Amino acid sequence: MKKAIAFASLSLLFVKIIVAQQIMPTIESTKQDILLKFNTDSIVWRIEPQKNPDIFYVESTLKRKQAWFITDVDSLYFDINAGKKYDFIILYNNQTCYSRIEALENPILLNRYFGFSILCLVLSIVGIIFYKATSIHSIKLTQFGLITPLLFWLFTIIAGFIHGNYNHFKNAVSNLGEIGSTSEIIMAIFTLSLAISSMLFSIGFYKASKQYKQNVLPAVLSFAMAISFLWAAIFPSGHQLHGTLGPLPILIIIGALLLALFWKNTNQSNNIKLWSVVSVLIMLLFVLRFIPSIQQHYEGAIQRTLYIGWSTWFISLYFYFKTLKK
């Protein structure tokens, strides 16, 4: 009886394999490396037969992707759409490799059902706030130089708890808003808030610089932080465009350096010039990411040196303008 049951189970398993191979697209390969072509991009994928399935993840994108899987003897084509999974089989030297290509969902603000409406609403609100802020006294707006960094560090701590599997020393801040993560939605809201708060400070910074006849270029460059936050909220980690504005925070370093070099010397400005230099030195610790051993184990810590330096600069500017008000 047991032998009959075992035989029946094996037969059923064999039938399932045959049926799966008939239903799922199948390609053959004599090599472990397969060429993947996504529109104009090419990637080499090394298949791992021991995985079941062996999954290749595709970043979210604004447009449909045409994907070609090309082996040394065969090829397979898929139309890739966001949030979809495509199962297929690779016969690697007569070994059945169950494979899958999995496309990440669109970010919450680019969701085709309601995301674009939310995005238009958000951009409208940002535009209204920008317009209204130009009529508010500069010193009131510079208070956001203290508020924005404090909110940033509070938000990253909260999002880290919500994420549930996050290490602030090892993981980048962008991982908190990564597509599909448990903290994606809350981080999108947080990041939009930071974009607005940072923008309000930069408007006040610009107006105050003109008011006290100082060079306005550092204030103009400080808008880079607001743009960076807004971009990260719309195109979070996992989206193809996420890293497009990656170098933008470098403008903050340049802005702090220009303030130290070109602001006029006064009793009050000498102090903020010193703090600007300190901020630049802290932010330059970011170059440690080019040391592979440090980058591999402490990516989060290295990235946070940039945010610590930025926080130092914004907060010191808040106290500087507060002193001028008195």
C-alpha positions as CSV (number, residue, x, y, z in Angstrom):
1,M,0.0,0.0,0.0
2,K,2.8,2.4,0.9
3,K,4.6,1.6,-2.3
4,A,1.5,2.3,-4.2
5,I,1.0,5.7,-2.5
6,A,4.7,6.6,-3.1
7,F,4.4,5.6,-6.7
8,A,1.3,7.7,-7.1
9,S,3.0,10.7,-5.5
10,L,6.0,10.4,-7.8
11,S,3.7,10.0,-10.8
12,L,1.7,13.1,-9.8
13,L,5.0,15.1,-9.3
14,F,6.2,14.0,-12.7
15,V,2.9,15.0,-14.4
16,K,3.1,18.4,-12.7
17,I,6.6,19.0,-14.0
18,I,5.5,18.0,-17.5
19,V,2.5,20.2,-17.4
20,A,4.5,23.1,-15.9
21,Q,7.0,22.8,-18.7
22,Q,4.2,22.8,-21.3
23,I,2.5,25.9,-19.8
24,M,5.5,28.0,-18.7
25,P,7.8,29.4,-21.4
26,T,11.0,27.5,-21.7
27,I,14.4,28.3,-23.1
28,E,17.6,26.2,-23.3
29,S,21.1,27.2,-22.2
30,T,24.5,25.5,-22.1
31,K,26.0,28.3,-20.1
32,Q,25.2,29.7,-16.6
33,D,25.4,33.3,-17.7
34,I,22.4,34.7,-19.6
35,L,22.2,38.1,-21.3
36,L,19.2,40.2,-20.4
37,K,18.2,43.2,-22.6
38,F,15.8,45.7,-21.1
39,N,15.0,48.2,-23.9
40,T,18.4,49.7,-24.5
41,D,20.1,48.3,-21.3
42,S,22.0,45.0,-21.2
43,I,22.7,43.0,-18.0
44,V,24.4,39.6,-17.5
45,W,22.3,37.3,-15.1
46,R,24.1,34.3,-13.6
47,I,21.4,31.7,-12.9
48,E,21.4,29.7,-9.7
49,P,19.7,26.3,-10.4
50,Q,19.5,25.5,-6.7
51,K,17.0,28.3,-6.1
52,N,13.3,27.5,-6.7
53,P,12.5,29.9,-8.2
54,D,15.6,31.9,-9.1
55,I,14.2,35.5,-9.1
56,F,15.5,38.5,-11.1
57,Y,14.0,41.7,-9.7
58,V,13.3,44.6,-12.1
59,E,13.2,48.2,-10.9
60,S,10.0,50.2,-11.2
61,T,10.0,52.4,-14.3
62,L,7.8,55.1,-15.8
63,K,7.4,53.1,-19.0
64,R,6.8,49.5,-20.0
65,K,10.0,47.4,-20.4
66,Q,10.7,45.0,-23.3
67,A,12.8,42.2,-22.0
68,W,14.9,39.7,-23.9
69,F,16.5,36.7,-22.2
70,I,19.3,35.5,-24.6
71,T,21.3,32.4,-24.1
72,D,24.0,30.9,-26.3
73,V,21.4,28.7,-28.1
74,D,17.9,30.3,-27.4
75,S,16.0,33.4,-26.5
76,L,12.7,34.5,-24.8
77,Y,10.8,37.7,-24.8
78,F,8.5,39.4,-22.2
79,D,6.6,42.6,-22.0
80,I,7.4,43.7,-18.4
81,N,4.8,45.8,-16.5
82,A,5.1,47.2,-12.9
83,G,4.0,44.8,-10.2
84,K,3.8,41.7,-12.4
85,K,5.6,38.3,-12.1
86,Y,6.6,36.2,-15.1
87,D,7.5,32.5,-14.5
88,F,9.6,30.5,-17.0
89,I,11.9,27.6,-17.2
90,I,15.6,27.5,-18.2
91,L,16.9,24.1,-19.3
92,Y,20.5,24.4,-18.2
93,N,22.4,21.4,-19.6
94,N,19.2,19.3,-19.2
95,Q,18.7,20.6,-15.6
96,T,15.4,22.3,-15.0
97,C,15.8,25.8,-13.5
98,Y,12.6,27.4,-12.4
99,S,13.0,31.1,-12.9
100,R,11.0,34.2,-12.4
101,I,11.3,37.9,-13.4
102,E,9.5,40.1,-10.9
103,A,8.8,43.8,-11.5
104,L,8.5,46.1,-8.5
105,E,5.3,48.0,-8.1
106,N,5.1,51.7,-9.0
107,P,5.8,54.1,-6.1
108,I,2.8,55.2,-4.1
109,L,2.9,58.7,-5.7
110,L,3.1,57.2,-9.2
111,N,0.3,54.6,-8.8
112,R,-1.8,54.7,-11.9
113,Y,-5.1,54.6,-10.0
114,F,-4.7,57.5,-7.6
115,G,-1.0,58.3,-7.3
116,F,-0.9,60.9,-10.1
117,S,-3.9,62.7,-8.5
118,I,-2.0,62.8,-5.1
119,L,1.2,63.9,-6.9
120,C,-0.6,66.8,-8.6
121,L,-2.2,67.8,-5.3
122,V,1.2,67.7,-3.5
123,L,3.0,69.7,-6.2
124,S,0.1,72.3,-6.1
125,I,0.5,72.5,-2.3
126,V,4.2,73.0,-2.7
127,G,3.6,75.7,-5.2
128,I,1.1,77.5,-3.0
129,I,3.4,77.3,0.0
130,F,6.3,78.6,-2.0
131,Y,4.2,81.5,-3.3
132,K,2.9,82.4,0.2
133,A,6.2,82.0,1.9
134,T,7.7,84.9,-0.2
135,S,5.5,87.3,1.8
136,I,6.5,86.0,5.3
137,H,9.3,87.6,7.2
138,S,12.6,86.0,6.6
139,I,13.6,85.4,10.2
140,K,10.3,83.5,10.8
141,L,11.2,81.2,7.9
142,T,14.7,80.6,9.1
143,Q,13.2,78.8,12.1
144,F,12.8,75.8,9.8
145,G,16.6,75.6,9.8
146,L,16.1,74.0,13.2
147,I,12.8,72.2,12.6
148,T,13.9,70.4,9.4
149,P,16.9,68.6,10.8
150,L,15.1,67.6,14.0
151,L,12.2,66.2,11.9
152,F,14.6,64.3,9.7
153,W,16.3,62.5,12.5
154,L,12.9,61.8,14.3
155,F,11.3,60.5,11.0
156,T,14.2,58.2,10.3
157,I,14.0,56.7,13.8
158,I,10.2,56.2,13.5
159,A,10.5,54.7,10.0
160,G,13.2,52.4,11.1
161,F,10.9,50.9,13.8
162,I,8.1,50.6,11.3
163,H,10.4,48.9,8.7
164,G,11.2,46.2,11.3
165,N,14.4,45.0,9.8
166,Y,16.6,48.1,9.6
167,N,20.1,48.9,10.9
168,H,20.9,52.6,10.9
169,F,24.6,51.9,10.7
170,K,24.4,49.4,7.8
171,N,21.4,50.6,5.8
172,A,21.0,53.7,3.7
173,V,18.2,56.2,4.5
174,S,16.6,55.5,1.1
175,N,16.0,51.8,2.2
176,L,13.3,53.2,4.5
177,G,11.2,54.3,1.6
178,E,12.1,51.4,-0.7
179,I,9.3,50.1,-2.9
180,G,7.5,47.2,-1.2
181,S,8.9,47.9,2.3
182,T,6.6,48.2,5.3
183,S,7.7,51.8,5.8
184,E,7.3,52.9,2.1
185,I,4.1,54.9,2.5
186,I,4.9,56.6,5.8
187,M,8.4,57.5,4.6
188,A,6.9,59.0,1.4
189,I,4.8,61.3,3.7
190,F,7.7,62.1,5.9
191,T,10.0,62.9,3.0
192,L,7.4,65.2,1.4
193,S,7.1,67.0,4.8
194,L,10.9,67.4,4.9
195,A,10.9,68.8,1.3
196,I,8.3,71.5,2.3
197,S,10.1,72.3,5.6
198,S,13.5,72.5,3.9
199,M,12.1,74.7,1.1
200,L,10.6,77.2,3.6
201,F,14.0,77.5,5.3
202,S,15.8,78.1,2.0
203,I,13.3,80.8,1.1
204,G,14.0,82.5,4.5
205,F,17.7,82.0,4.1
206,Y,17.6,83.7,0.7
207,K,15.5,86.6,1.9
208,A,17.7,87.1,5.0
209,S,20.9,87.0,2.9
210,K,19.6,89.8,0.7
211,Q,18.3,91.8,3.7
212,Y,21.7,91.7,5.4
213,K,23.6,92.3,2.1
214,Q,25.4,89.0,2.1
215,N,26.1,86.7,-0.9
216,V,22.9,84.9,-1.8
217,L,24.5,81.9,-3.7
218,P,24.8,79.7,-0.5
219,A,21.1,80.2,0.0
220,V,20.3,79.3,-3.6
221,L,22.4,76.1,-3.4
222,S,20.6,75.2,-0.1
223,F,17.4,74.6,-2.2
224,A,19.2,71.4,-3.3
225,M,18.1,69.7,-0.1
226,A,14.4,70.4,-0.7
227,I,14.6,69.2,-4.3
228,S,16.5,66.0,-3.1
229,F,13.8,65.3,-0.5
230,L,11.0,65.9,-3.0
231,W,12.6,63.7,-5.6
232,A,13.1,60.8,-3.1
233,A,9.5,61.0,-2.1
234,I,8.3,60.7,-5.8
235,F,10.9,58.3,-6.9
236,P,11.9,56.1,-3.9
237,S,14.6,53.4,-3.8
238,G,13.6,50.6,-6.3
239,H,12.6,53.1,-9.0
240,Q,14.8,53.5,-12.0
241,L,15.0,57.3,-11.6
242,H,15.8,57.2,-7.8
243,G,19.5,57.8,-8.1
244,T,19.3,60.3,-11.0
245,L,19.7,63.3,-8.6
246,G,22.1,61.4,-6.3
247,P,24.9,64.0,-6.5
248,L,22.5,66.9,-5.7
249,P,23.4,67.1,-1.9
250,I,27.0,68.0,-3.0
251,L,25.6,71.4,-3.7
252,I,25.0,71.8,0.0
253,I,28.7,71.2,0.6
254,I,29.5,73.8,-2.0
255,G,27.0,76.2,-0.5
256,A,28.5,76.0,3.0
257,L,32.0,76.4,1.6
258,L,31.0,79.5,-0.4
259,L,29.4,81.0,2.7
260,A,32.7,80.6,4.5
261,L,34.7,82.1,1.7
262,F,32.5,85.0,0.4
263,W,30.3,86.3,3.2
264,K,31.4,89.6,4.6
265,N,33.3,89.6,7.9
266,T,31.3,90.9,10.8
267,N,31.3,90.1,14.5
268,Q,28.3,87.8,13.9
269,S,29.2,86.3,10.5
270,N,32.7,85.1,11.7
271,N,30.9,82.6,13.9
272,I,28.6,81.2,11.2
273,K,31.6,81.0,8.8
274,L,33.4,78.8,11.3
275,W,30.4,76.5,11.7
276,S,30.1,76.4,7.9
277,V,33.7,75.1,7.7
278,V,32.9,72.5,10.4
279,S,29.8,71.4,8.5
280,V,31.8,71.0,5.3
281,L,34.5,68.9,7.0
282,I,31.8,66.6,8.5
283,M,30.0,66.2,5.1
284,L,33.3,65.4,3.4
285,L,33.6,62.3,5.6
286,F,31.1,60.9,3.0
287,V,34.2,60.1,0.8
288,L,34.8,57.1,3.1
289,R,32.2,55.3,1.0
290,F,34.9,54.8,-1.7
291,I,36.7,52.5,0.7
292,P,35.1,49.1,-0.1
293,S,35.6,47.5,3.3
294,I,33.9,50.4,5.1
295,Q,31.2,50.9,2.5
296,Q,30.2,47.2,2.7
297,H,29.7,47.1,6.4
298,Y,28.8,50.7,7.3
299,E,27.0,52.3,4.4
300,G,24.3,53.8,6.7
301,A,26.9,55.4,9.0
302,I,28.9,56.9,6.1
303,Q,25.8,58.3,4.5
304,R,24.7,59.8,7.8
305,T,27.9,61.9,8.0
306,L,26.4,63.9,5.1
307,Y,23.2,64.4,7.0
308,I,25.0,65.3,10.2
309,G,27.0,67.9,8.4
310,W,23.9,69.3,6.7
311,S,22.0,69.4,10.0
312,T,24.9,71.2,11.6
313,W,24.9,73.9,8.9
314,F,21.1,74.4,8.9
315,I,20.9,74.6,12.7
316,S,23.9,77.0,13.0
317,L,22.3,79.2,10.4
318,Y,19.1,79.2,12.4
319,F,21.0,80.4,15.5
320,Y,22.9,83.0,13.4
321,F,19.8,84.6,12.1
322,K,18.1,84.4,15.5
323,T,21.1,86.4,16.9
324,L,20.7,89.0,14.1
325,K,17.0,89.4,15.0
326,K,17.9,90.4,18.6
